[in-house]
Amino acid sequence: MNLWKRQKKILAAFGIFLGLMYLCTLISRAVYANGLPRVETKKPQRMAIDHRVEAGGMVQQGQEYALYLPSGLRVRTVHAHVGDRVTSETLLFELDLEELEELIRRKQNAVRKLELQLQASEEELAHAEAQRQTELARAREDYERADREGRADMEDAEEGREMMEAARSRESAMQEAWRRLEDAETQPVTDSSQELIRLELSEAEEELEKYEQVQEQDGKVYLETEGIITGLSVSAGEYVPDGAAVLYADMESSLRFHATLTKEQKNYVDQGSPAKLELDGGSCEVTVDYLEQNEAEPESYKAEIILPEGIGRIGQSGNLQVEARSETFEVCVPMEALHTDSNQRSYVFILREQEGILGTELVAEQVYVKVLDQNDSHAAIEPGSIDRETEVIVDASEKLEDRTAVRYESFKM
């Protein structure tokens, strides 16, 4: 009986010991688990990646024209400014009439000088041609004379030997006369300098006509049509430049919005892409009408939109927005799950089970992935490294390392 009681006490004590051990194990596991990083996971989704491209730009003229003036004119007064809307009756600037008259006088003298040079050259050429005709007539006479005299000598010859000598003499004389005749006929009088003088005279007359047209306007400069001044290269007291004096936009041409896209943005924008354009709080639906690489900056592209009638004004700033949707990808994860190492390789942490000192535990396994596409919220991953059943860690209470033991639960940082 006493033995049975003793055994019961031993068994009870052993049971209590096992209970205490189990309780200690639970407490140890709880303490261990409480110290582990807490993570939140999500499974990848099948979805398309939306891209929103935004680029600032400015409204510019549609068709630009240039106004040119003869060089050497001094500007007296400037009335127009860049951005002014002008008509054919709007005075742009005035020229110094005294200097204009002096320039016209010089051009007239230059024209007269070239005319005299041309006249003298023509007279010299006519005289030379008259001399050539005289030499040609003499050469003909010499040829005919040699023919006549040679025939007479042959007729007077009495013997065969004398006749042969007379024939040779006639032939030699006629050949010499014929050469002189050919030389006179094949050497017409020409003077290339005369053509150069004519060209110079034509250019001088054209220049004089331009200056005289300015003088007819009393030195006042106007546009021939309505437009907006986009460039002005003249200043009071300065000379008119060799290039365009005035640049202006044609009011009949549609305005254009110009924006610059990065190489990455260009991947989601094509010629003909629908877009939204915001100008001073208002917006309108437009189309990307033209897209080309920027020659000055090969890493950027120039986009052009032809604006609807009545929309925008030259110099107005705006914002271009283009929405683009990719193809559908099988495996997409939130951007919070995507990380990059020092070698710019992309990776994610996924949830795995492994055996630990206290039994089965969860760990964060680092898996390298290939990103196919991404935006601000999601990234498309090449299938294989993970699939749509993989638990991908999207948030953690502390920084994770490969094979870090973690605790799986939703939490707020």
C-alpha positions in Angstrom: 0.0 0.0 0.0 2.8 2.4 0.9 4.6 1.4 -2.3 1.5 2.3 -4.4 1.1 5.7 -2.7 4.8 6.4 -3.3 4.4 5.5 -7.0 1.4 7.7 -7.3 3.3 10.6 -5.8 6.2 9.9 -8.2 3.8 9.8 -11.2 2.1 13.0 -10.0 5.4 14.8 -9.5 6.6 13.6 -13.0 3.3 14.9 -14.5 3.8 18.2 -12.8 7.3 18.3 -14.1 6.2 17.6 -17.7 3.5 20.2 -17.3 6.1 22.7 -16.1 8.4 21.8 -19.0 5.6 22.2 -21.5 4.7 25.5 -19.9 8.3 26.6 -20.0 8.5 25.6 -23.7 5.4 27.6 -24.4 6.8 30.6 -22.5 10.1 30.2 -24.3 8.4 30.0 -27.7 6.3 33.0 -26.9 9.3 35.0 -25.7 11.3 33.9 -28.8 8.5 34.6 -31.2 7.8 38.0 -29.5 11.4 39.0 -30.4 11.1 38.0 -34.0 10.4 40.6 -36.8 6.8 40.8 -37.7 5.9 40.6 -41.3 2.9 41.0 -43.6 2.5 39.1 -46.8 0.5 39.2 -50.0 0.2 36.8 -52.9 1.1 38.0 -56.4 -1.7 39.1 -58.8 -2.4 38.8 -62.4 -2.8 42.3 -63.8 -1.7 45.0 -66.3 0.7 47.8 -65.3 -0.7 51.3 -65.7 1.7 54.1 -66.5 1.1 57.8 -66.1 3.5 60.0 -68.0 3.6 63.7 -67.1 5.7 66.4 -68.8 5.7 70.1 -68.6 5.9 72.2 -71.8 4.9 75.5 -73.5 2.5 76.7 -76.2 4.4 77.9 -79.2 3.5 79.4 -82.6 2.4 77.1 -85.4 4.0 78.6 -88.4 6.8 81.1 -88.0 7.9 83.6 -90.7 10.9 86.0 -91.0 11.2 89.6 -92.1 14.5 90.5 -93.8 15.9 93.9 -94.6 18.9 95.0 -96.6 22.1 95.2 -94.4 23.7 98.5 -93.5 20.5 100.3 -92.4 20.5 102.0 -89.0 17.5 101.7 -86.8 16.2 105.0 -85.4 13.2 104.0 -83.3 11.7 100.6 -82.3 7.9 100.5 -81.6 7.2 96.7 -81.4 8.1 94.2 -78.8 8.2 90.4 -78.6 4.8 89.0 -77.8 2.9 92.0 -79.5 0.0 91.1 -81.7 0.4 93.2 -84.8 -1.4 93.9 -88.2 -0.2 95.1 -91.5 -0.8 98.7 -90.2 1.2 98.3 -87.0 4.5 100.2 -87.2 7.4 97.9 -86.1 10.3 100.3 -86.3 11.7 103.2 -88.2 15.0 103.6 -90.0 17.4 106.5 -90.3 16.4 108.2 -93.5 19.7 110.2 -93.9 21.8 107.1 -93.8 19.3 105.4 -96.1 19.7 108.2 -98.7 23.5 108.0 -98.4 23.3 104.2 -99.0 21.1 104.6 -102.0 23.5 107.2 -103.5 26.4 104.8 -103.0 24.4 102.0 -104.6 23.5 104.2 -107.6 27.1 105.1 -108.1 28.1 101.4 -107.9 25.4 100.6 -110.5 26.6 103.4 -112.8 30.2 102.3 -112.5 29.3 98.8 -113.5 27.2 100.0 -116.4 30.2 102.0 -117.7 32.5 99.0 -117.2 30.0 96.8 -119.2 29.8 99.5 -121.9 33.5 99.7 -122.2 33.9 96.0 -122.3 31.2 95.7 -125.0 33.0 98.3 -127.1 36.3 96.6 -126.8 34.7 93.3 -127.7 33.0 94.9 -130.8 36.4 96.4 -131.9 38.1 93.0 -131.4 35.4 91.3 -133.5 35.8 93.9 -136.3 39.5 93.2 -136.4 38.8 89.4 -136.5 36.5 89.8 -139.4 39.1 91.9 -141.3 41.7 89.2 -140.7 39.3 86.6 -141.8 38.6 88.5 -145.1 42.3 88.8 -145.7 42.9 85.1 -145.0 40.2 84.3 -147.6 41.8 86.6 -150.1 45.2 85.0 -149.5 43.8 81.6 -150.0 42.1 82.5 -153.2 45.2 84.3 -154.5 47.4 81.3 -153.7 45.0 79.1 -155.7 45.0 81.4 -158.7 48.7 81.9 -158.8 49.4 78.2 -158.3 47.1 77.4 -161.3 48.8 80.0 -163.4 52.3 78.7 -162.6 51.2 75.2 -163.5 49.8 76.4 -166.9 53.1 78.2 -167.7 55.2 75.1 -166.9 56.6 73.5 -170.0 58.1 70.3 -168.8 56.9 67.7 -166.4 59.5 68.6 -163.8 58.5 72.2 -163.8 54.9 71.3 -163.6 55.5 69.1 -160.5 57.4 71.8 -158.7 54.6 74.3 -159.6 52.1 71.9 -158.2 54.0 71.4 -154.9 54.5 75.2 -154.6 50.7 75.7 -155.1 49.8 73.1 -152.6 52.2 74.5 -150.0 50.9 78.1 -150.5 47.3 76.9 -150.3 47.9 74.9 -147.1 49.5 78.0 -145.4 46.6 80.2 -146.5 44.1 77.6 -145.4 45.7 77.4 -141.9 45.5 81.2 -141.5 41.8 81.1 -142.7 41.0 78.3 -140.2 42.7 80.2 -137.3 40.6 83.3 -138.2 37.4 81.4 -138.3 37.9 79.3 -135.1 39.0 82.1 -132.8 35.9 84.1 -132.1 36.3 87.1 -129.8 35.0 86.4 -126.2 35.4 88.1 -122.9 34.4 86.2 -119.7 34.9 89.3 -117.6 31.9 90.8 -119.4 29.6 88.0 -117.9 31.0 88.7 -114.5 30.3 92.4 -114.8 26.7 91.6 -115.9 26.2 89.4 -112.8 27.6 92.1 -110.5 25.4 94.7 -112.2 22.3 92.5 -111.8 23.1 92.0 -108.0 23.8 95.7 -107.6 20.5 96.7 -109.3 18.5 94.2 -107.1 20.1 95.7 -103.9 19.4 99.2 -105.1 15.8 98.3 -105.7 15.4 96.9 -102.1 16.8 100.1 -100.6 14.5 102.2 -102.8 11.5 100.2 -101.7 12.4 101.0 -98.1 12.8 104.6 -99.0 9.3 104.6 -100.6 8.0 103.6 -97.2 9.8 106.6 -95.6 12.0 104.1 -93.7 9.0 102.7 -91.8 8.8 98.9 -91.5 5.5 96.9 -91.3 4.5 93.3 -91.7 2.5 92.2 -94.7 0.0 90.3 -92.6 -1.4 89.9 -89.1 0.8 88.0 -86.6 2.5 87.8 -83.2 6.1 89.0 -82.8 8.2 86.0 -81.6 11.6 87.5 -82.2 13.1 91.0 -82.7 16.8 91.4 -83.6 16.9 95.2 -83.9 17.7 97.9 -81.4 17.5 101.7 -81.6 20.8 103.2 -82.8 22.1 99.8 -84.1 22.4 98.5 -87.6 19.9 95.9 -89.0 21.5 92.4 -88.8 22.3 90.2 -91.8 19.8 87.6 -90.6 16.1 88.0 -89.9 15.2 91.4 -88.4 11.8 90.1 -87.2 10.3 86.7 -86.5 6.5 86.4 -86.3 3.8 83.7 -86.0 1.1 83.4 -88.5 -2.3 83.9 -86.8 -4.0 81.5 -89.2 -1.8 78.5 -88.2 -2.8 76.3 -85.3 -0.8 76.8 -82.1 1.4 73.9 -80.9 2.3 72.6 -77.4 5.9 71.4 -77.1 7.0 69.1 -74.3 10.2 67.1 -73.6 10.0 63.4 -72.6 12.7 61.3 -71.0 13.9 58.0 -72.7 11.9 56.0 -70.1 8.7 58.1 -70.6 9.1 57.6 -74.4 8.5 53.8 -73.8 4.9 54.5 -72.9 4.1 57.3 -75.5 3.7 56.9 -79.2 2.8 59.2 -82.0 -1.0 59.2 -82.0 -1.3 58.4 -78.3 -4.4 60.1 -76.6 -3.4 62.6 -73.9 -4.8 65.2 -71.5 -3.4 68.7 -71.6 -3.8 71.1 -68.7 -3.4 74.9 -69.3 -4.1 77.4 -66.6 -6.5 75.2 -64.7 -8.4 74.1 -67.8 -7.9 70.9 -69.6 -8.7 69.3 -73.0 -8.3 66.0 -74.7 -5.6 66.0 -77.3 -3.4 63.6 -79.4 0.4 63.4 -79.6 0.8 64.5 -83.2 4.6 64.3 -83.5 7.4 62.6 -81.6 11.1 62.6 -82.4 14.5 62.2 -80.7 16.1 65.4 -79.6 19.4 65.7 -81.6 21.0 67.9 -79.0 20.1 65.5 -76.2 19.8 61.9 -77.5 18.4 60.7 -74.1 15.3 62.9 -74.5 12.4 63.2 -77.0 10.4 66.1 -78.3 6.6 65.7 -78.3 4.3 68.1 -80.2 0.6 68.6 -80.0 -1.4 70.6 -82.5 -3.9 72.5 -80.3 -7.6 72.8 -81.2 -8.8 76.2 -82.4 -9.2 78.7 -79.6 -7.0 76.7 -77.1 -3.9 78.2 -75.6 -1.8 81.3 -76.2 1.8 81.7 -77.2 4.2 81.4 -74.2 1.6 79.7 -72.0 2.9 76.9 -69.8 1.1 73.6 -69.4 1.2 70.0 -68.3 0.9 67.0 -70.6 -0.5 63.7 -69.2 -0.5 60.4 -71.0 -2.1 57.2 -69.6 -0.7 53.9 -70.9 -1.6 50.3 -70.0 0.8 47.4 -70.5 0.0 43.9 -71.4 -1.4 41.6 -68.7 1.4 40.0 -66.6 0.9 36.7 -64.6 2.9 37.7 -61.6 2.7 41.2 -60.1 3.8 42.3 -56.6 3.4 45.6 -54.8 6.4 47.9 -55.0 6.8 47.6 -51.2 7.9 44.0 -51.8 10.6 44.9 -54.3 14.2 45.6 -53.1 17.5 46.3 -54.9 21.0 45.2 -53.8 24.3 47.1 -54.3 24.7 45.5 -57.7 21.3 46.9 -58.8 19.8 43.4 -58.8 16.1 43.1 -57.8 14.9 40.7 -55.1 11.9 40.0 -52.9 11.5 38.2 -49.5 9.1 35.3 -49.5 7.8 33.3 -46.5 9.2 29.8 -46.0 9.0 27.1 -43.2 12.0 25.5 -41.7 12.9 23.4 -38.7 14.4 25.4 -35.8 15.5 24.8 -32.2 11.9 25.1 -31.0 10.3 23.3 -33.9 8.9 24.5 -37.2 9.4 28.2 -37.7 8.9 30.8 -40.5 11.8 32.5 -42.2 12.2 35.3 -44.8 14.0 33.8 -47.8 15.7 36.2 -50.3 14.8 35.4 -53.9 16.2 37.3 -56.9 13.7 38.2 -59.6 13.6 39.7 -63.0 11.4 42.8 -63.3 9.5 43.0 -66.6 7.7 46.3 -66.0 6.8 48.5 -63.1 5.1 51.7 -62.0 4.8 53.5 -58.7 2.6 50.9 -57.1 3.3 47.5 -58.7 6.1 45.5 -60.5 5.6 42.7 -63.0 7.9 39.7 -62.2 9.1 37.0 -64.7 7.4 33.8 -63.6 9.6 31.0 -62.3 11.3 32.4 -59.3 7.9 33.0 -57.6 4.3 32.3 -58.6 0.8 33.4 -57.7 0.7 31.1 -54.6 3.9 32.5 -53.1 3.6 34.5 -49.9 5.6 37.6 -50.7 6.6 39.8 -47.7 5.4 43.4 -48.3 6.1 44.9 -44.9 8.3 44.1 -41.9 8.8 45.6 -38.4 12.5 45.7 -39.0 15.1 45.2 -41.7 15.3 41.6 -43.0 18.2 39.4 -44.0 18.1 36.2 -45.9 16.8 33.3 -43.7 15.8 35.7 -40.9 13.2 34.0 -38.7 10.0 36.0 -38.7 6.6 36.1 -37.1 3.6 36.2 -39.6 0.9 38.7 -38.6 -0.7 41.9 -39.8 0.5 45.0 -38.0 0.7 48.7 -38.2 4.1 50.3 -38.2 
